């Protein structure tokens, strides 16, 4: 069973402080396939602060730069498609 207990911000995965568990259910067979540890109020504040900081520079990028970022993301996902699908989330 997969357990997700980290969030991604500031360019890295960090552990969360929350303790509440959310079950991941496969909708086709209702099987419990994993769980997510939900962020608490402090985790949320940290994520918001990181997003605000990132926005300072990202908001200054041009449309062309943003398109390039999305194209690079698409290429990366396509290149790692098999690896991502093997995660069984």
VEXZAKOL-445713 format. One record per atom (N, C-alpha, C): x, z, y; atom name; residue in one letter. Coordinates in pm, 1 decimal, decimal comma. Layout:
<atoms>
(atom (X; Z; Y); "CA"; "A")
...
</atoms>
This chain:
<atoms>
(atom (85,4; 0,0; -116,4); "N"; "X")
(atom (0,0; 0,0; 0,0); "CA"; "X")
(atom (90,9; 0,0; 123,8); "C"; "X")
(atom (55,0; -79,8; 221,9); "N"; "X")
(atom (130,7; -93,1; 346,0); "CA"; "X")
(atom (93,2; 18,8; 443,2); "C"; "X")
(atom (194,5; 75,3; 507,4); "N"; "X")
(atom (171,5; 179,5; 609,1); "CA"; "X")
(atom (238,4; 133,1; 737,9); "C"; "X")
(atom (160,0; 120,4; 842,9); "N"; "X")
(atom (212,7; 79,4; 973,0); "CA"; "X")
(atom (217,9; 203,2; 1061,2); "C"; "X")
(atom (339,7; 243,1; 1095,1); "N"; "X")
(atom (357,1; 366,1; 1172,3); "CA"; "X")
(atom (448,3; 346,8; 1293,1); "C"; "X")
(atom (459,9; 220,4; 1336,5); "N"; "X")
(atom (541,4; 188,8; 1453,0); "CA"; "X")
(atom (465,5; 92,8; 1543,7); "C"; "X")
(atom (499,9; 96,3; 1671,6); "N"; "X")
(atom (446,5; 2,0; 1769,2); "CA"; "X")
(atom (564,4; -71,7; 1830,5); "C"; "X")
(atom (537,9; -191,9; 1881,5); "N"; "X")
(atom (643,7; -274,5; 1938,9); "CA"; "X")
(atom (626,3; -281,8; 2089,5); "C"; "X")
(atom (722,9; -228,2; 2161,5); "N"; "X")
(atom (729,0; -249,0; 2305,6); "CA"; "X")
(atom (870,2; -220,7; 2353,5); "C"; "X")
(atom (900,4; -272,9; 2471,8); "N"; "X")
(atom (1036,9; -265,5; 2524,2); "CA"; "X")
(atom (1136,1; -334,9; 2431,2); "C"; "X")
(atom (1088,2; -435,5; 2357,1); "N"; "X")
(atom (1176,6; -514,2; 2271,8); "CA"; "X")
(atom (1218,0; -449,1; 2141,5); "C"; "X")
(atom (1147,9; -344,5; 2101,3); "N"; "X")
(atom (1184,4; -280,2; 1974,7); "CA"; "X")
(atom (1063,8; -208,7; 1914,0); "C"; "X")
(atom (1074,5; -180,9; 1784,8); "N"; "X")
(atom (972,1; -102,6; 1715,9); "CA"; "X")
(atom (1006,9; 44,9; 1731,4); "C"; "X")
(atom (906,4; 123,3; 1767,7); "N"; "X")
(atom (926,7; 267,3; 1784,7); "CA"; "X")
(atom (817,8; 342,3; 1708,7); "C"; "X")
(atom (853,4; 457,5; 1657,5); "N"; "X")
(atom (755,9; 540,5; 1587,7); "CA"; "X")
(atom (650,3; 591,7; 1683,2); "C"; "X")
(atom (531,6; 612,8; 1632,3); "N"; "X")
(atom (422,8; 665,8; 1714,0); "CA"; "X")
(atom (409,1; 815,3; 1689,5); "C"; "X")
(atom (355,2; 883,5; 1788,7); "N"; "X")
(atom (334,4; 1028,2; 1777,9); "CA"; "X")
(atom (197,6; 1062,8; 1722,1); "C"; "X")
(atom (106,0; 966,7; 1724,0); "N"; "X")
(atom (-29,3; 992,0; 1676,5); "CA"; "X")
(atom (-32,3; 1033,7; 1530,8); "C"; "X")
(atom (-140,9; 1097,7; 1493,4); "N"; "X")
(atom (-155,4; 1142,6; 1354,6); "CA"; "X")
(atom (-282,8; 1089,2; 1288,7); "C"; "X")
(atom (-371,7; 1028,9; 1367,7); "N"; "X")
(atom (-496,5; 977,2; 1312,7); "CA"; "X")
(atom (-468,1; 850,8; 1230,7); "C"; "X")
(atom (-530,1; 839,3; 1115,4); "N"; "X")
(atom (-508,1; 727,3; 1023,6); "CA"; "X")
(atom (-629,6; 636,1; 1022,2); "C"; "X")
(atom (-601,7; 505,8; 1029,7); "N"; "X")
(atom (-705,8; 403,3; 1021,2); "CA"; "X")
(atom (-678,8; 322,7; 894,7); "C"; "X")
(atom (-775,6; 317,2; 803,9); "N"; "X")
(atom (-759,0; 242,9; 678,7); "CA"; "X")
(atom (-774,7; 92,9; 701,7); "C"; "X")
(atom (-686,7; 15,5; 639,1); "N"; "X")
(atom (-697,4; -130,5; 641,1); "CA"; "X")
(atom (-771,4; -173,2; 515,4); "C"; "X")
(atom (-884,8; -237,8; 533,0); "N"; "X")
(atom (-970,5; -276,3; 421,6); "CA"; "X")
(atom (-973,3; -428,5; 409,3); "C"; "X")
(atom (-949,2; -478,6; 288,4); "N"; "X")
(atom (-961,6; -621,3; 261,4); "CA"; "X")
(atom (-1110,9; -654,7; 263,4); "C"; "X")
(atom (-1153,3; -742,1; 354,6); "N"; "X")
(atom (-1297,2; -769,0; 366,0); "CA"; "X")
(atom (-1355,2; -846,5; 248,1); "C"; "X")
(atom (-1270,1; -910,7; 169,3); "N"; "X")
(atom (-1322,7; -988,6; 57,1); "CA"; "X")
(atom (-1359,8; -903,0; -62,8); "C"; "X")
(atom (-1287,7; -790,7; -80,1); "N"; "X")
(atom (-1317,5; -707,5; -197,8); "CA"; "X")
(atom (-1330,1; -558,3; -164,7); "C"; "X")
(atom (-1322,4; -526,6; -35,6); "N"; "X")
(atom (-1336,1; -389,1; 14,4); "CA"; "X")
(atom (-1227,8; -294,3; -37,7); "C"; "X")
(atom (-1117,9; -351,0; -84,8); "N"; "X")
(atom (-1006,3; -270,5; -134,1); "CA"; "X")
(atom (-924,1; -218,7; -16,1); "C"; "X")
(atom (-881,8; -92,1; -23,6); "N"; "X")
(atom (-793,9; -34,9; 77,1); "CA"; "X")
(atom (-653,9; -90,7; 53,3); "C"; "X")
(atom (-602,2; -168,4; 149,7); "N"; "X")
(atom (-471,5; -233,3; 131,6); "CA"; "X")
(atom (-362,8; -169,7; 217,9); "C"; "X")
(atom (-398,9; -71,4; 298,4); "N"; "X")
(atom (-298,3; -7,3; 381,1); "CA"; "X")
(atom (-360,0; 86,2; 482,0); "C"; "X")
(atom (-272,1; 134,7; 569,5); "N"; "X")
(atom (-318,4; 223,7; 674,2); "CA"; "X")
(atom (-231,7; 207,2; 798,1); "C"; "X")
(atom (-293,2; 234,1; 910,5); "N"; "X")
(atom (-225,7; 228,9; 1039,3); "CA"; "X")
(atom (-233,3; 367,3; 1101,3); "C"; "X")
(atom (-119,3; 415,4; 1149,9); "N"; "X")
(atom (-120,3; 539,9; 1224,5); "CA"; "X")
(atom (-152,3; 502,7; 1369,2); "C"; "X")
(atom (-263,2; 553,9; 1419,4); "N"; "X")
(atom (-307,6; 519,4; 1554,0); "CA"; "X")
(atom (-225,8; 593,8; 1659,4); "C"; "X")
(atom (-201,9; 525,7; 1769,2); "N"; "X")
(atom (-128,7; 588,0; 1878,6); "CA"; "X")
(atom (-212,8; 697,7; 1942,8); "C"; "X")
(atom (-144,5; 798,3; 1992,3); "N"; "X")
(atom (-214,9; 903,1; 2066,1); "CA"; "X")
(atom (-204,0; 874,3; 2216,0); "C"; "X")
(atom (-250,5; 965,9; 2297,9); "N"; "X")
(atom (-253,3; 946,4; 2443,0); "CA"; "X")
(atom (-112,5; 924,1; 2499,9); "C"; "X")
(atom (-14,7; 998,7; 2450,3); "N"; "X")
(atom (122,6; 984,1; 2498,6); "CA"; "X")
(atom (181,0; 847,8; 2458,8); "C"; "X")
(atom (154,2; 804,1; 2336,0); "N"; "X")
(atom (198,1; 671,0; 2291,8); "CA"; "X")
(atom (139,9; 563,7; 2382,9); "C"; "X")
(atom (12,7; 578,4; 2413,8); "N"; "X")
(atom (-55,7; 480,8; 2498,9); "CA"; "X")
(atom (5,0; 478,7; 2638,2); "C"; "X")
(atom (33,6; 593,6; 2692,8); "N"; "X")
(atom (97,2; 599,0; 2825,6); "CA"; "X")
(atom (233,9; 529,7; 2823,2); "C"; "X")
(atom (311,1; 553,1; 2718,0); "N"; "X")
(atom (442,4; 488,7; 2706,3); "CA"; "X")
(atom (429,0; 337,0; 2696,5); "C"; "X")
(atom (330,8; 290,1; 2620,6); "N"; "X")
(atom (308,8; 145,6; 2606,6); "CA"; "X")
(atom (265,9; 83,9; 2739,5); "C"; "X")
(atom (180,1; 152,2; 2811,9); "N"; "X")
(atom (135,4; 101,7; 2942,5); "CA"; "X")
(atom (252,5; 95,7; 3040,4); "C"; "X")
(atom (335,3; 198,8; 3040,7); "N"; "X")
(atom (451,8; 200,3; 3129,5); "CA"; "X")
(atom (547,3; 85,4; 3096,3); "C"; "X")
(atom (567,1; 59,9; 2968,0); "N"; "X")
(atom (654,6; -50,8; 2926,8); "CA"; "X")
(atom (595,6; -185,0; 2969,3); "C"; "X")
(atom (465,4; -200,6; 2954,9); "N"; "X")
(atom (399,7; -326,1; 2994,3); "CA"; "X")
(atom (409,7; -347,5; 3144,6); "C"; "X")
(atom (391,2; -242,1; 3221,8); "N"; "X")
(atom (402,6; -253,7; 3367,4); "CA"; "X")
(atom (544,3; -293,4; 3407,9); "C"; "X")
(atom (642,1; -236,7; 3341,2); "N"; "X")
(atom (781,4; -270,1; 3370,7); "CA"; "X")
(atom (811,4; -415,4; 3334,3); "C"; "X")
(atom (764,6; -459,0; 3220,0); "N"; "X")
(atom (786,7; -597,7; 3176,8); "CA"; "X")
(atom (717,3; -695,9; 3270,3); "C"; "X")
(atom (602,8; -657,7; 3321,4); "N"; "X")
(atom (526,8; -746,2; 3409,5); "CA"; "X")
(atom (602,1; -775,9; 3539,2); "C"; "X")
(atom (686,5; -685,1; 3583,1); "N"; "X")
(atom (761,0; -706,0; 3707,4); "CA"; "X")
(atom (842,1; -835,7; 3702,3); "C"; "X")
(atom (904,5; -862,5; 3588,5); "N"; "X")
(atom (983,1; -986,1; 3577,9); "CA"; "X")
(atom (899,7; -1100,4; 3521,1); "C"; "X")
(atom (815,2; -1071,4; 3424,9); "N"; "X")
(atom (736,7; -1178,7; 3363,0); "CA"; "X")
(atom (643,3; -1243,8; 3463,8); "C"; "X")
(atom (590,4; -1167,5; 3555,6); "N"; "X")
(atom (496,9; -1222,5; 3653,4); "CA"; "X")
(atom (563,6; -1322,4; 3747,3); "C"; "X")
(atom (695,3; -1322,6; 3749,8); "N"; "X")
(atom (769,3; -1414,9; 3835,9); "CA"; "X")
(atom (808,9; -1543,8; 3763,1); "C"; "X")
(atom (775,6; -1553,9; 3635,4); "N"; "X")
(atom (809,9; -1675,0; 3561,1); "CA"; "X")
(atom (712,1; -1786,8; 3596,5); "C"; "X")
(atom (761,1; -1908,2; 3585,0); "N"; "X")
(atom (677,6; -2024,8; 3614,4); "CA"; "X")
(atom (591,1; -2060,1; 3493,8); "C"; "X")
(atom (494,9; -2147,2; 3516,6); "N"; "X")
(atom (410,8; -2195,8; 3406,7); "CA"; "X")
(atom (498,7; -2263,4; 3301,3); "C"; "X")
(atom (594,2; -2342,9; 3344,2); "N"; "X")
(atom (682,9; -2411,3; 3249,0); "CA"; "X")
(atom (763,5; -2312,2; 3165,4); "C"; "X")
(atom (810,6; -2204,5; 3228,1); "N"; "X")
(atom (885,1; -2102,2; 3153,8); "CA"; "X")
(atom (795,4; -2033,2; 3051,6); "C"; "X")
(atom (672,9; -2007,3; 3088,6); "N"; "X")
(atom (579,8; -1941,7; 2995,7); "CA"; "X")
(atom (544,6; -2033,9; 2879,3); "C"; "X")
(atom (529,1; -2161,7; 2909,1); "N"; "X")
(atom (503,4; -2259,1; 2801,9); "CA"; "X")
(atom (621,4; -2260,8; 2705,2); "C"; "X")
(atom (741,9; -2257,8; 2756,7); "N"; "X")
(atom (861,7; -2257,3; 2672,3); "CA"; "X")
(atom (867,2; -2131,8; 2584,8); "C"; "X")
(atom (830,5; -2017,8; 2641,8); "N"; "X")
(atom (825,9; -1892,7; 2564,6); "CA"; "X")
(atom (728,2; -1906,6; 2448,2); "C"; "X")
(atom (610,1; -1962,6; 2475,3); "N"; "X")
(atom (509,2; -1979,7; 2369,5); "CA"; "X")
(atom (555,6; -2079,9; 2264,2); "C"; "X")
(atom (621,9; -2185,6; 2306,5); "N"; "X")
(atom (675,2; -2283,0; 2210,1); "CA"; "X")
(atom (779,7; -2217,4; 2119,6); "C"; "X")
(atom (865,8; -2135,0; 2177,3); "N"; "X")
(atom (966,5; -2064,6; 2096,9); "CA"; "X")
(atom (901,9; -1967,6; 1999,1); "C"; "X")
(atom (797,5; -1900,7; 2043,1); "N"; "X")
(atom (724,2; -1810,2; 1954,4); "CA"; "X")
(atom (663,4; -1888,0; 1838,5); "C"; "X")
(atom (602,4; -2000,6; 1869,2); "N"; "X")
(atom (541,5; -2085,3; 1766,0); "CA"; "X")
(atom (646,4; -2129,8; 1664,1); "C"; "X")
(atom (761,9; -2174,0; 1711,2); "N"; "X")
(atom (869,2; -2218,0; 1620,6); "CA"; "X")
(atom (915,3; -2103,8; 1530,5); "C"; "X")
(atom (928,8; -1986,4; 1589,1); "N"; "X")
(atom (974,2; -1871,0; 1511,1); "CA"; "X")
(atom (873,0; -1833,8; 1403,4); "C"; "X")
(atom (745,3; -1832,6; 1439,0); "N"; "X")
(atom (641,4; -1800,0; 1341,2); "CA"; "X")
(atom (638,5; -1904,8; 1230,2); "C"; "X")
(atom (649,3; -2031,2; 1266,8); "N"; "X")
(atom (650,3; -2137,8; 1166,2); "CA"; "X")
(atom (772,0; -2125,1; 1074,5); "C"; "X")
(atom (887,5; -2095,1; 1132,3); "N"; "X")
(atom (1010,8; -2083,6; 1053,2); "CA"; "X")
(atom (1003,7; -1964,6; 957,0); "C"; "X")
(atom (934,5; -1860,1; 998,0); "N"; "X")
(atom (928,3; -1739,4; 915,5); "CA"; "X")
(atom (792,7; -1722,5; 847,6); "C"; "X")
(atom (717,0; -1831,5; 838,6); "N"; "X")
(atom (581,0; -1825,7; 784,3); "CA"; "X")
(atom (572,0; -1762,6; 646,8); "C"; "X")
(atom (659,1; -1805,0; 554,8); "N"; "X")
(atom (654,3; -1749,0; 418,7); "CA"; "X")
(atom (684,0; -1600,0; 419,1); "C"; "X")
(atom (781,5; -1561,8; 498,9); "N"; "X")
(atom (818,0; -1420,1; 508,4); "CA"; "X")
(atom (701,9; -1338,2; 565,8); "C"; "X")
(atom (635,1; -1390,7; 668,1); "N"; "X")
(atom (523,1; -1320,0; 728,2); "CA"; "X")
(atom (406,4; -1309,7; 632,4); "C"; "X")
(atom (377,4; -1418,4; 558,0); "N"; "X")
(atom (264,0; -1410,3; 465,3); "CA"; "X")
(atom (292,6; -1319,2; 346,8); "C"; "X")
(atom (419,2; -1297,3; 316,7); "N"; "X")
(atom (454,0; -1209,1; 205,8); "CA"; "X")
(atom (433,5; -1062,4; 240,0); "C"; "X")
(atom (406,2; -1032,2; 365,4); "N"; "X")
(atom (384,9; -893,0; 405,8); "CA"; "X")
(atom (257,7; -833,8; 349,2); "C"; "X")
(atom (163,4; -921,3; 311,4); "N"; "X")
(atom (36,8; -877,1; 251,1); "CA"; "X")
(atom (-39,0; -776,5; 337,7); "C"; "X")
(atom (-48,5; -806,7; 464,9); "N"; "X")
(atom (-124,1; -716,3; 552,5); "CA"; "X")
(atom (-270,8; -744,9; 545,6); "C"; "X")
</atoms>
